[in-house]
Amino acid sequence: MPEAYIIAAARTAGGRRKGRLAGVHPADLAAKVLDALVERAQIDPSLIDDVILGCVGQGGEQSQNIARNAVLASKLPESVPAVSVDRQCGSSQQALHFAVQAVMSGAQDVVIAGGVEHMTRVPMFSPSILAEQAGMGSYYAAEGIAQRYPGIQFSQFTGAELVARKYGLTKDAMDLFALESHRKAAAAIEAGAFKDEIVPVAVTLADGSQDTHAIDEGVRFDATLEGIAGVKPIQEDGLLTAATASQIGDGASGVMVVNANGLKQIGAEPLASVRHISVMGHDPIVMLEAPIPATERALRKAGLRIAEIDLFEINEAFASIPMAWIQATGADASRVNVNGGAIALGHPLGGSGTKLMATLVHALRARGKRLGLQAMCEGGGLANVTIVERL
């Protein structure tokens, strides 16, 4: 059976909203990752058959095919094509899946999959909000949707609350989960666990000084349970707060995917092989519960048991999502998000999928583990699942 291999995986360090990456155009941010992947794989860039980048907010500086603009801002030759995809928070994980399908089919040999989201320069929901304000209508106003879901206003915040209540999660438990995310991320930074995946980015700070951004900006090294517990709920009478939700962030990430022919052309040593890819639709109202049935189906298709997976990356969109996932799947919590998650490290939407994959692949190698599983909840009630094997 044809195989797909990851030969390089990298990401920028996360930037906080209006933080250290605020002055970097998203195309330039993504270009840094593209260049880094080429350098790390030691590949002739003309061999790259395609670049597939995920991005959710495809407006403003991220409009008009941000993937192609990233290629033009990079050192890659003009001959390298590129396309942008949007599967909401799973956009770059889906980019990886498209890349895997391309190389396994033999249609292409070398593909870069990645993503970028600059939530400072293109704020969340701004493409749809600005379009609605300009009189171009709303995506949720389709007659068919209104008939099928009468009176429903789809909301990830509501979905996260519904998941928390369905699985009996308390505010106290989610506050503690958030604290542990910061503690694990802080420990990972101090131990240098991210050094092999992070691409340093030269930045100009607000005061005009020059610096290099290479440490995730959102991690609170001094986080306390009291401080987290004191944050007010997002919704009235709600359980979730800004402290137990992922941080708005700026960032880019990517992986280079090849088949056996690509490996032969490049002469590279693979980091991992991709054992399974799948995506699943689920309830769009609860919305964020989809990773649970998607994981169960992925394991069945891959012929694996949850106990056989050594490390998991389950996106911390809200604390309720990985907590419910752990409860429902029976996964060993000590194997989940071992270097912290989006609550501490940030969630640059379209860039998070391959961000988590970069972290997963490098964590498997650093810890001498074999199998890793990544799952992502996505707007509209979707979930991607990827299983990789360290080589």
C-alpha atoms as a printed R data frame, in Angstrom:
    type eleno elety resid chain resno       x      y       z
1   ATOM     1    CA   MET     A     1   0.000  0.000   0.000
2   ATOM     2    CA   PRO     A     2   1.348  3.493  -0.812
3   ATOM     3    CA   GLU     A     3   2.595  5.449   2.167
4   ATOM     4    CA   ALA     A     4   2.909  9.092   3.134
5   ATOM     5    CA   TYR     A     5   5.810 10.375   5.201
6   ATOM     6    CA   ILE     A     6   6.378 13.582   7.157
7   ATOM     7    CA   ILE     A     7   9.993 14.665   6.636
8   ATOM     8    CA   ALA     A     8   9.854 18.097   8.287
9   ATOM     9    CA   ALA     A     9   7.492 19.820  10.711
10  ATOM    10    CA   ALA     A    10   7.742 23.376  12.002
11  ATOM    11    CA   ARG     A    11   5.770 26.246  13.469
12  ATOM    12    CA   THR     A    12   6.250 29.785  14.637
13  ATOM    13    CA   ALA     A    13   6.022 30.485  18.341
14  ATOM    14    CA   GLY     A    14   2.537 31.700  19.166
15  ATOM    15    CA   GLY     A    15   1.897 35.419  19.368
16  ATOM    16    CA   ARG     A    16  -0.726 36.965  21.626
17  ATOM    17    CA   ARG     A    17  -3.382 39.257  20.162
18  ATOM    18    CA   LYS     A    18  -1.692 42.618  19.491
19  ATOM    19    CA   GLY     A    19   1.520 41.082  20.746
20  ATOM    20    CA   ARG     A    20   5.005 40.437  19.393
21  ATOM    21    CA   LEU     A    21   3.861 39.244  15.942
22  ATOM    22    CA   ALA     A    22   1.433 42.135  15.415
23  ATOM    23    CA   GLY     A    23   3.723 43.853  12.903
24  ATOM    24    CA   VAL     A    24   4.236 40.810  10.643
25  ATOM    25    CA   HIS     A    25   1.999 40.356   7.593
26  ATOM    26    CA   PRO     A    26   0.373 36.874   7.585
27  ATOM    27    CA   ALA     A    27   1.858 36.014   4.173
28  ATOM    28    CA   ASP     A    28   5.329 36.809   5.525
29  ATOM    29    CA   LEU     A    29   4.624 34.749   8.649
30  ATOM    30    CA   ALA     A    30   3.628 31.721   6.597
31  ATOM    31    CA   ALA     A    31   6.594 32.279   4.269
32  ATOM    32    CA   LYS     A    32   8.981 31.899   7.210
33  ATOM    33    CA   VAL     A    33   7.588 28.416   7.820
34  ATOM    34    CA   LEU     A    34   7.772 27.455   4.132
35  ATOM    35    CA   ASP     A    35  11.421 28.495   3.973
36  ATOM    36    CA   ALA     A    36  12.194 26.659   7.207
37  ATOM    37    CA   LEU     A    37  10.641 23.425   5.936
38  ATOM    38    CA   VAL     A    38  12.724 23.576   2.755
39  ATOM    39    CA   GLU     A    39  15.869 24.254   4.770
40  ATOM    40    CA   ARG     A    40  15.196 21.464   7.269
41  ATOM    41    CA   ALA     A    41  14.385 18.926   4.563
42  ATOM    42    CA   GLN     A    42  17.416 20.094   2.539
43  ATOM    43    CA   ILE     A    43  15.338 19.901  -0.593
44  ATOM    44    CA   ASP     A    44  15.525 21.624  -3.954
45  ATOM    45    CA   PRO     A    45  12.346 23.760  -3.674
46  ATOM    46    CA   SER     A    46  11.557 23.236  -7.342
47  ATOM    47    CA   LEU     A    47  10.647 19.651  -6.427
48  ATOM    48    CA   ILE     A    48   7.647 20.838  -4.390
49  ATOM    49    CA   ASP     A    49   4.487 19.910  -6.287
50  ATOM    50    CA   ASP     A    50   2.053 22.002  -4.264
51  ATOM    51    CA   VAL     A    51   1.538 24.073  -1.123
52  ATOM    52    CA   ILE     A    52  -1.788 23.681   0.697
53  ATOM    53    CA   LEU     A    53  -2.444 26.144   3.501
54  ATOM    54    CA   GLY     A    54  -5.400 26.345   5.863
55  ATOM    55    CA   CYS     A    55  -6.814 29.714   6.854
56  ATOM    56    CA   VAL     A    56 -10.200 30.559   8.368
57  ATOM    57    CA   GLY     A    57 -10.350 34.350   8.092
58  ATOM    58    CA   GLN     A    58  -9.780 34.659   4.359
59  ATOM    59    CA   GLY     A    59 -10.332 38.411   4.166
60  ATOM    60    CA   GLY     A    60  -8.089 41.456   4.091
61  ATOM    61    CA   GLU     A    61  -4.444 40.462   4.316
62  ATOM    62    CA   GLN     A    62  -5.481 36.801   4.229
63  ATOM    63    CA   SER     A    63  -7.652 37.081   1.120
64  ATOM    64    CA   GLN     A    64  -6.952 36.295  -2.544
65  ATOM    65    CA   ASN     A    65  -5.360 32.896  -1.847
66  ATOM    66    CA   ILE     A    66  -3.108 33.463   1.173
67  ATOM    67    CA   ALA     A    67  -1.242 30.248   0.304
68  ATOM    68    CA   ARG     A    68  -0.069 31.576  -3.047
69  ATOM    69    CA   ASN     A    69   0.823 34.908  -1.478
70  ATOM    70    CA   ALA     A    70   2.893 33.084   1.129
71  ATOM    71    CA   VAL     A    71   4.804 31.296  -1.648
72  ATOM    72    CA   LEU     A    72   5.443 34.620  -3.393
73  ATOM    73    CA   ALA     A    73   6.675 36.087  -0.087
74  ATOM    74    CA   SER     A    74   9.021 33.135   0.449
75  ATOM    75    CA   LYS     A    75  12.192 31.915  -1.221
76  ATOM    76    CA   LEU     A    76  10.277 29.239  -3.134
77  ATOM    77    CA   PRO     A    77  10.307 29.586  -6.931
78  ATOM    78    CA   GLU     A    78   7.269 31.026  -8.722
79  ATOM    79    CA   SER     A    79   6.718 27.599 -10.283
80  ATOM    80    CA   VAL     A    80   5.444 26.213  -6.965
81  ATOM    81    CA   PRO     A    81   1.620 26.404  -6.930
82  ATOM    82    CA   ALA     A    82  -0.482 26.896  -3.806
83  ATOM    83    CA   VAL     A    83  -4.090 26.726  -2.635
84  ATOM    84    CA   SER     A    84  -5.948 27.872   0.489
85  ATOM    85    CA   VAL     A    85  -8.513 25.712   2.295
86  ATOM    86    CA   ASP     A    86 -11.050 26.380   5.041
87  ATOM    87    CA   ARG     A    87 -12.341 23.631   7.310
88  ATOM    88    CA   GLN     A    88 -12.589 26.071  10.176
89  ATOM    89    CA   CYS     A    89 -10.260 25.205  13.077
90  ATOM    90    CA   GLY     A    90  -9.225 22.014  11.289
91  ATOM    91    CA   SER     A    91  -8.110 23.841   8.151
92  ATOM    92    CA   SER     A    92  -4.416 22.995   8.285
93  ATOM    93    CA   GLN     A    93  -5.095 19.469   9.525
94  ATOM    94    CA   GLN     A    94  -7.287 19.090   6.448
95  ATOM    95    CA   ALA     A    95  -4.450 20.561   4.377
96  ATOM    96    CA   LEU     A    96  -2.301 17.729   5.727
97  ATOM    97    CA   HIS     A    97  -4.973 15.200   4.779
98  ATOM    98    CA   PHE     A    98  -5.162 16.587   1.234
99  ATOM    99    CA   ALA     A    99  -1.371 16.386   1.009
100 ATOM   100    CA   VAL     A   100  -1.389 12.787   2.228
101 ATOM   101    CA   GLN     A   101  -4.037 11.868  -0.339
102 ATOM   102    CA   ALA     A   102  -2.049 13.552  -3.103
103 ATOM   103    CA   VAL     A   103   1.216 11.730  -2.421
104 ATOM   104    CA   MET     A   104  -0.425  8.378  -1.693
105 ATOM   105    CA   SER     A   105  -2.243  8.549  -5.033
106 ATOM   106    CA   GLY     A   106   1.045  9.155  -6.821
107 ATOM   107    CA   ALA     A   107  -0.324 12.301  -8.437
108 ATOM   108    CA   GLN     A   108   2.282 14.308  -6.527
109 ATOM   109    CA   ASP     A   109   5.468 13.358  -4.693
110 ATOM   110    CA   VAL     A   110   6.270 16.340  -2.468
111 ATOM   111    CA   VAL     A   111   3.649 18.593  -0.880
112 ATOM   112    CA   ILE     A   112   3.810 21.174   1.885
113 ATOM   113    CA   ALA     A   113   0.718 21.324   4.095
114 ATOM   114    CA   GLY     A   114   0.279 24.053   6.655
115 ATOM   115    CA   GLY     A   115  -1.733 26.985   7.811
116 ATOM   116    CA   VAL     A   116  -1.670 30.551   9.018
117 ATOM   117    CA   GLU     A   117  -3.945 32.789  11.026
118 ATOM   118    CA   HIS     A   118  -3.153 36.328  12.084
119 ATOM   119    CA   MET     A   119  -5.974 37.086  14.492
120 ATOM   120    CA   THR     A   120  -4.533 40.495  15.320
121 ATOM   121    CA   ARG     A   121  -4.526 41.773  11.747
122 ATOM   122    CA   VAL     A   122  -7.591 39.813  10.562
123 ATOM   123    CA   PRO     A   123  -9.798 39.467  13.660
124 ATOM   124    CA   MET     A   124 -11.964 36.390  14.160
125 ATOM   125    CA   PHE     A   125 -15.265 36.474  12.232
126 ATOM   126    CA   SER     A   126 -14.275 39.723  10.470
127 ATOM   127    CA   PRO     A   127 -14.854 38.439   6.889
128 ATOM   128    CA   SER     A   128 -18.456 37.455   7.672
129 ATOM   129    CA   ILE     A   129 -19.152 40.445   9.928
130 ATOM   130    CA   LEU     A   130 -17.849 42.983   7.414
131 ATOM   131    CA   ALA     A   131 -19.736 41.316   4.576
132 ATOM   132    CA   GLU     A   132 -22.965 41.373   6.562
133 ATOM   133    CA   GLN     A   133 -22.445 45.030   7.422
134 ATOM   134    CA   ALA     A   134 -21.935 45.746   3.719
135 ATOM   135    CA   GLY     A   135 -25.302 44.196   2.907
136 ATOM   136    CA   MET     A   136 -24.018 40.908   1.505
137 ATOM   137    CA   GLY     A   137 -26.010 38.741   3.888
138 ATOM   138    CA   SER     A   138 -25.179 36.082   6.436
139 ATOM   139    CA   TYR     A   139 -23.961 32.518   5.969
140 ATOM   140    CA   TYR     A   140 -26.520 31.219   8.477
141 ATOM   141    CA   ALA     A   141 -29.508 32.838   6.734
142 ATOM   142    CA   ALA     A   142 -29.961 30.081   4.143
143 ATOM   143    CA   GLU     A   143 -33.609 29.033   3.899
144 ATOM   144    CA   GLY     A   144 -32.739 25.350   4.072
145 ATOM   145    CA   ILE     A   145 -30.735 25.815   7.270
146 ATOM   146    CA   ALA     A   146 -33.534 27.851   8.858
147 ATOM   147    CA   GLN     A   147 -36.050 25.118   8.056
148 ATOM   148    CA   ARG     A   148 -33.819 22.329   9.297
149 ATOM   149    CA   TYR     A   149 -32.703 24.150  12.462
150 ATOM   150    CA   PRO     A   150 -35.525 26.585  13.281
151 ATOM   151    CA   GLY     A   151 -34.601 29.296  15.744
152 ATOM   152    CA   ILE     A   152 -31.029 28.017  16.152
153 ATOM   153    CA   GLN     A   153 -28.089 30.395  16.134
154 ATOM   154    CA   PHE     A   154 -24.969 28.272  15.801
155 ATOM   155    CA   SER     A   155 -22.305 29.164  18.376
156 ATOM   156    CA   GLN     A   156 -19.095 27.481  19.457
157 ATOM   157    CA   PHE     A   157 -19.459 29.118  22.860
158 ATOM   158    CA   THR     A   158 -22.875 27.537  23.311
159 ATOM   159    CA   GLY     A   159 -21.545 24.233  22.005
160 ATOM   160    CA   ALA     A   160 -18.691 24.223  24.505
161 ATOM   161    CA   GLU     A   161 -21.164 24.874  27.334
162 ATOM   162    CA   LEU     A   162 -23.447 22.076  26.118
163 ATOM   163    CA   VAL     A   163 -20.505 19.653  26.067
164 ATOM   164    CA   ALA     A   164 -19.501 20.665  29.598
165 ATOM   165    CA   ARG     A   165 -23.000 20.059  30.930
166 ATOM   166    CA   LYS     A   166 -23.517 16.810  28.996
167 ATOM   167    CA   TYR     A   167 -20.379 15.294  30.516
168 ATOM   168    CA   GLY     A   168 -20.917 16.691  34.009
169 ATOM   169    CA   LEU     A   169 -17.848 18.920  33.992
170 ATOM   170    CA   THR     A   170 -17.617 21.522  36.741
171 ATOM   171    CA   LYS     A   171 -16.125 24.980  36.553
172 ATOM   172    CA   ASP     A   172 -13.609 24.014  39.244
173 ATOM   173    CA   ALA     A   173 -12.424 21.006  37.238
174 ATOM   174    CA   MET     A   174 -12.051 23.068  34.059
175 ATOM   175    CA   ASP     A   175 -10.176 25.787  35.947
176 ATOM   176    CA   LEU     A   176  -7.724 23.144  37.147
177 ATOM   177    CA   PHE     A   177  -7.371 21.768  33.607
178 ATOM   178    CA   ALA     A   178  -6.492 25.256  32.376
179 ATOM   179    CA   LEU     A   179  -3.891 25.669  35.099
180 ATOM   180    CA   GLU     A   180  -2.289 22.368  34.114
181 ATOM   181    CA   SER     A   181  -2.153 23.488  30.468
182 ATOM   182    CA   HIS     A   182  -0.092 26.521  31.488
183 ATOM   183    CA   ARG     A   183   2.092 24.466  33.829
184 ATOM   184    CA   LYS     A   184   2.850 21.850  31.165
185 ATOM   185    CA   ALA     A   185   3.571 24.508  28.530
186 ATOM   186    CA   ALA     A   186   5.843 26.429  30.900
187 ATOM   187    CA   ALA     A   187   7.729 23.253  31.779
188 ATOM   188    CA   ALA     A   188   8.084 22.392  28.082
189 ATOM   189    CA   ILE     A   189   9.523 25.820  27.283
190 ATOM   190    CA   GLU     A   190  11.954 25.663  30.191
191 ATOM   191    CA   ALA     A   191  13.079 22.176  29.119
192 ATOM   192    CA   GLY     A   192  13.557 23.254  25.483
193 ATOM   193    CA   ALA     A   193  10.907 20.803  24.284
194 ATOM   194    CA   PHE     A   194   9.816 23.106  21.443
195 ATOM   195    CA   LYS     A   195  13.286 23.985  20.122
196 ATOM   196    CA   ASP     A   196  13.163 21.570  17.183
197 ATOM   197    CA   GLU     A   197   9.751 22.718  15.959
198 ATOM   198    CA   ILE     A   198   9.868 26.507  16.384
199 ATOM   199    CA   VAL     A   199  10.937 28.807  13.558
200 ATOM   200    CA   PRO     A   200  12.384 32.057  14.978
201 ATOM   201    CA   VAL     A   201  10.822 35.184  13.479
202 ATOM   202    CA   ALA     A   202  12.473 38.617  13.420
203 ATOM   203    CA   VAL     A   203  10.034 41.198  14.788
204 ATOM   204    CA   THR     A   204   9.833 44.936  15.305
205 ATOM   205    CA   LEU     A   205   8.224 45.713  18.638
206 ATOM   206    CA   ALA     A   206   5.863 48.562  19.480
207 ATOM   207    CA   ASP     A   207   8.735 50.693  20.766
208 ATOM   208    CA   GLY     A   208  10.621 50.269  17.481
209 ATOM   209    CA   SER     A   209  13.207 47.848  18.836
210 ATOM   210    CA   GLN     A   210  14.213 44.698  16.975
211 ATOM   211    CA   ASP     A   211  13.960 41.229  18.481
212 ATOM   212    CA   THR     A   212  13.522 37.558  17.632
213 ATOM   213    CA   HIS     A   213  10.254 35.845  18.497
214 ATOM   214    CA   ALA     A   214  10.926 32.238  19.484
215 ATOM   215    CA   ILE     A   215   8.920 31.617  22.685
216 ATOM   216    CA   ASP     A   216   5.151 31.143  22.848
217 ATOM   217    CA   GLU     A   217   3.862 34.435  24.146
218 ATOM   218    CA   GLY     A   218   0.617 33.363  25.801
219 ATOM   219    CA   VAL     A   219   2.032 30.986  28.402
220 ATOM   220    CA   ARG     A   220   1.568 32.279  31.935
221 ATOM   221    CA   PHE     A   221   4.535 31.027  33.910
222 ATOM   222    CA   ASP     A   222   3.021 32.465  37.090
223 ATOM   223    CA   ALA     A   223  -0.517 31.126  36.556
224 ATOM   224    CA   THR     A   224  -2.431 30.305  39.741
225 ATOM   225    CA   LEU     A   225  -5.660 28.462  40.352
226 ATOM   226    CA   GLU     A   226  -6.996 31.472  42.249
227 ATOM   227    CA   GLY     A   227  -6.339 33.771  39.294
228 ATOM   228    CA   ILE     A   228  -7.971 31.419  36.802
229 ATOM   229    CA   ALA     A   229 -10.955 30.760  39.067
230 ATOM   230    CA   GLY     A   230 -11.564 34.484  39.433
231 ATOM   231    CA   VAL     A   231 -12.298 35.046  35.739
232 ATOM   232    CA   LYS     A   232 -15.990 35.636  34.993
233 ATOM   233    CA   PRO     A   233 -17.923 33.179  32.780
234 ATOM   234    CA   ILE     A   234 -18.245 33.999  29.066
235 ATOM   235    CA   GLN     A   235 -22.013 33.462  29.176
236 ATOM   236    CA   GLU     A   236 -24.389 34.368  31.978
237 ATOM   237    CA   ASP     A   237 -24.692 31.361  34.318
238 ATOM   238    CA   GLY     A   238 -22.039 29.641  32.217
239 ATOM   239    CA   LEU     A   239 -19.225 27.326  33.285
240 ATOM   240    CA   LEU     A   240 -16.518 28.413  30.815
241 ATOM   241    CA   THR     A   241 -14.430 31.555  31.047
242 ATOM   242    CA   ALA     A   242 -11.775 33.253  28.953
243 ATOM   243    CA   ALA     A   243  -9.242 31.464  31.158
244 ATOM   244    CA   THR     A   244 -10.622 28.041  30.228
245 ATOM   245    CA   ALA     A   245 -10.864 28.859  26.515
246 ATOM   246    CA   SER     A   246  -8.096 28.857  23.926
247 ATOM   247    CA   GLN     A   247  -6.192 32.082  23.517
248 ATOM   248    CA   ILE     A   248  -6.658 34.215  20.420
249 ATOM   249    CA   GLY     A   249  -3.322 33.990  18.692
250 ATOM   250    CA   ASP     A   250  -1.152 34.712  15.675
251 ATOM   251    CA   GLY     A   251   0.908 31.984  14.081
252 ATOM   252    CA   ALA     A   252   1.823 29.754  11.153
253 ATOM   253    CA   SER     A   253   2.837 26.126  10.871
254 ATOM   254    CA   GLY     A   254   3.538 23.430   8.330
255 ATOM   255    CA   VAL     A   255   4.748 19.945   7.485
256 ATOM   256    CA   MET     A   256   6.405 18.533   4.378
257 ATOM   257    CA   VAL     A   257   4.752 15.338   3.132
258 ATOM   258    CA   VAL     A   258   6.266 12.927   0.612
259 ATOM   259    CA   ASN     A   259   5.759  9.440  -0.801
260 ATOM   260    CA   ALA     A   260   8.415  6.801  -1.427
261 ATOM   261    CA   ASN     A   261   9.400  8.427  -4.713
262 ATOM   262    CA   GLY     A   262   9.736 11.779  -2.961
263 ATOM   263    CA   LEU     A   263  11.922 10.207  -0.291
264 ATOM   264    CA   LYS     A   264  14.162  8.767  -2.999
265 ATOM   265    CA   GLN     A   265  14.441 12.109  -4.798
266 ATOM   266    CA   ILE     A   266  15.284 14.008  -1.629
267 ATOM   267    CA   GLY     A   267  17.276 11.407   0.245
268 ATOM   268    CA   ALA     A   268  15.717 12.501   3.535
269 ATOM   269    CA   GLU     A   269  15.041 10.524   6.685
270 ATOM   270    CA   PRO     A   270  11.322 10.635   7.563
271 ATOM   271    CA   LEU     A   271  10.157 11.790  10.984
272 ATOM   272    CA   ALA     A   272   6.941  9.804  10.826
273 ATOM   273    CA   SER     A   273   4.546  7.968   8.551
274 ATOM   274    CA   VAL     A   274   0.859  8.806   8.386
275 ATOM   275    CA   ARG     A   275  -1.124  5.731   9.449
276 ATOM   276    CA   HIS     A   276  -4.662  7.117   9.175
277 ATOM   277    CA   ILE     A   277  -6.603 10.190   8.088
278 ATOM   278    CA   SER     A   278 -10.342 10.790   8.393
279 ATOM   279    CA   VAL     A   279 -12.927 13.491   8.893
280 ATOM   280    CA   MET     A   280 -16.451 13.301  10.274
281 ATOM   281    CA   GLY     A   281 -19.562 15.443  10.471
282 ATOM   282    CA   HIS     A   282 -21.633 15.527  13.652
283 ATOM   283    CA   ASP     A   283 -24.276 17.605  15.451
284 ATOM   284    CA   PRO     A   284 -23.784 21.268  14.380
285 ATOM   285    CA   ILE     A   285 -25.597 22.587  17.454
286 ATOM   286    CA   VAL     A   286 -23.493 20.869  20.108
287 ATOM   287    CA   MET     A   287 -20.834 21.288  17.406
288 ATOM   288    CA   LEU     A   288 -17.634 20.636  19.348
289 ATOM   289    CA   GLU     A   289 -18.356 17.066  20.468
290 ATOM   290    CA   ALA     A   290 -17.406 15.647  17.067
291 ATOM   291    CA   PRO     A   291 -13.833 14.571  18.019
292 ATOM   292    CA   ILE     A   292 -15.286 11.836  20.257
293 ATOM   293    CA   PRO     A   293 -17.116  9.768  17.622
294 ATOM   294    CA   ALA     A   294 -14.483 10.732  15.043
295 ATOM   295    CA   THR     A   295 -11.718  9.272  17.232
296 ATOM   296    CA   GLU     A   296 -13.693  6.102  17.904
297 ATOM   297    CA   ARG     A   297 -14.281  5.596  14.176
298 ATOM   298    CA   ALA     A   298 -10.650  6.388  13.308
299 ATOM   299    CA   LEU     A   299  -9.350  3.789  15.733
300 ATOM   300    CA   ARG     A   300 -11.717  1.164  14.326
301 ATOM   301    CA   LYS     A   301 -10.626  1.912  10.772
302 ATOM   302    CA   ALA     A   302  -6.951  1.838  11.770
303 ATOM   303    CA   GLY     A   303  -7.362 -1.423  13.705
304 ATOM   304    CA   LEU     A   304  -6.048  0.180  16.888
305 ATOM   305    CA   ARG     A   305  -7.156  0.472  20.505
306 ATOM   306    CA   ILE     A   306  -7.002  3.725  22.459
307 ATOM   307    CA   ALA     A   307  -4.448  2.167  24.828
308 ATOM   308    CA   GLU     A   308  -2.046  1.582  21.937
309 ATOM   309    CA   ILE     A   309  -1.716  5.315  21.238
310 ATOM   310    CA   ASP     A   310   1.293  6.758  23.062
311 ATOM   311    CA   LEU     A   311   0.584 10.495  22.762
312 ATOM   312    CA   PHE     A   312  -2.465 12.579  21.895
313 ATOM   313    CA   GLU     A   313  -2.906 16.164  20.722
314 ATOM   314    CA   ILE     A   314  -6.544 17.155  21.288
315 ATOM   315    CA   ASN     A   315  -7.117 20.822  20.603
316 ATOM   316    CA   GLU     A   316  -8.016 22.839  23.675
317 ATOM   317    CA   ALA     A   317 -10.582 25.073  21.989
318 ATOM   318    CA   PHE     A   318 -12.254 25.083  25.394
319 ATOM   319    CA   ALA     A   319 -11.325 23.004  28.436
320 ATOM   320    CA   SER     A   320 -14.587 21.086  28.137
321 ATOM   321    CA   ILE     A   321 -13.581 19.554  24.789
322 ATOM   322    CA   PRO     A   322 -10.449 17.540  25.696
323 ATOM   323    CA   MET     A   323 -11.922 16.786  29.133
324 ATOM   324    CA   ALA     A   324 -15.084 15.302  27.614
325 ATOM   325    CA   TRP     A   325 -12.954 13.504  25.012
326 ATOM   326    CA   ILE     A   326 -10.798 11.890  27.719
327 ATOM   327    CA   GLN     A   327 -13.883 10.841  29.649
328 ATOM   328    CA   ALA     A   328 -15.673  9.366  26.626
329 ATOM   329    CA   THR     A   329 -12.732  7.583  24.989
330 ATOM   330    CA   GLY     A   330 -11.070  6.307  28.157
331 ATOM   331    CA   ALA     A   331  -7.706  7.676  27.033
332 ATOM   332    CA   ASP     A   332  -4.911  7.983  29.585
333 ATOM   333    CA   ALA     A   333  -5.025 11.680  30.534
334 ATOM   334    CA   SER     A   334  -1.278 11.702  31.201
335 ATOM   335    CA   ARG     A   335  -0.694 11.132  27.463
336 ATOM   336    CA   VAL     A   336  -2.872 14.051  26.338
337 ATOM   337    CA   ASN     A   337  -1.319 17.410  25.390
338 ATOM   338    CA   VAL     A   338   1.856 16.596  27.283
339 ATOM   339    CA   ASN     A   339   3.432 19.966  26.430
340 ATOM   340    CA   GLY     A   340   0.320 22.016  27.138
341 ATOM   341    CA   GLY     A   341  -2.381 23.069  24.723
342 ATOM   342    CA   ALA     A   342  -4.187 25.994  23.162
343 ATOM   343    CA   ILE     A   343  -5.370 27.361  26.510
344 ATOM   344    CA   ALA     A   344  -1.735 28.238  27.187
345 ATOM   345    CA   LEU     A   345  -0.091 28.198  23.760
346 ATOM   346    CA   GLY     A   346  -2.834 29.866  21.720
347 ATOM   347    CA   HIS     A   347  -5.107 28.776  18.897
348 ATOM   348    CA   PRO     A   348  -4.330 30.488  15.581
349 ATOM   349    CA   LEU     A   349  -7.403 28.875  13.962
350 ATOM   350    CA   GLY     A   350  -6.330 27.859  10.453
351 ATOM   351    CA   GLY     A   351  -2.748 27.362  11.623
352 ATOM   352    CA   SER     A   352  -3.514 25.089  14.566
353 ATOM   353    CA   GLY     A   353  -3.844 21.753  12.782
354 ATOM   354    CA   THR     A   354  -0.263 21.445  11.582
355 ATOM   355    CA   LYS     A   355   0.880 23.323  14.693
356 ATOM   356    CA   LEU     A   356  -0.384 20.404  16.773
357 ATOM   357    CA   MET     A   357   1.086 17.917  14.319
358 ATOM   358    CA   ALA     A   358   4.507 19.559  14.547
359 ATOM   359    CA   THR     A   359   4.331 19.316  18.330
360 ATOM   360    CA   LEU     A   360   3.098 15.706  18.203
361 ATOM   361    CA   VAL     A   361   5.772 14.455  15.803
362 ATOM   362    CA   HIS     A   362   8.595 16.081  17.761
363 ATOM   363    CA   ALA     A   363   7.197 14.916  21.117
364 ATOM   364    CA   LEU     A   364   7.048 11.318  19.871
365 ATOM   365    CA   ARG     A   365  10.701 11.518  18.859
366 ATOM   366    CA   ALA     A   366  11.826 13.249  22.051
367 ATOM   367    CA   ARG     A   367  10.059 10.713  24.269
368 ATOM   368    CA   GLY     A   368  10.921  7.638  22.200
369 ATOM   369    CA   LYS     A   369   7.238  6.855  21.604
370 ATOM   370    CA   ARG     A   370   5.666  5.260  18.559
371 ATOM   371    CA   LEU     A   371   2.038  6.183  17.835
372 ATOM   372    CA   GLY     A   372   0.360  9.577  18.041
373 ATOM   373    CA   LEU     A   373  -3.217 10.724  17.433
374 ATOM   374    CA   GLN     A   374  -4.409 14.253  16.733
375 ATOM   375    CA   ALA     A   375  -8.044 15.388  16.778
376 ATOM   376    CA   MET     A   376  -9.586 18.803  16.287
377 ATOM   377    CA   CYS     A   377 -13.101 20.119  16.921
378 ATOM   378    CA   GLU     A   378 -14.321 22.413  14.153
379 ATOM   379    CA   GLY     A   379 -17.107 24.872  13.484
380 ATOM   380    CA   GLY     A   380 -20.184 23.296  11.919
381 ATOM   381    CA   GLY     A   381 -19.861 20.069  13.909
382 ATOM   382    CA   LEU     A   382 -16.798 18.613  12.167
383 ATOM   383    CA   ALA     A   383 -13.666 16.804  13.328
384 ATOM   384    CA   ASN     A   384 -10.464 15.638  11.653
385 ATOM   385    CA   VAL     A   385  -8.408 12.773  13.073
386 ATOM   386    CA   THR     A   386  -4.834 11.904  12.090
387 ATOM   387    CA   ILE     A   387  -2.774  8.977  13.371
388 ATOM   388    CA   VAL     A   388   0.991  8.968  12.817
389 ATOM   389    CA   GLU     A   389   3.800  6.548  13.557
390 ATOM   390    CA   ARG     A   390   7.285  7.741  14.486
391 ATOM   391    CA   LEU     A   391  10.024  6.267  12.333
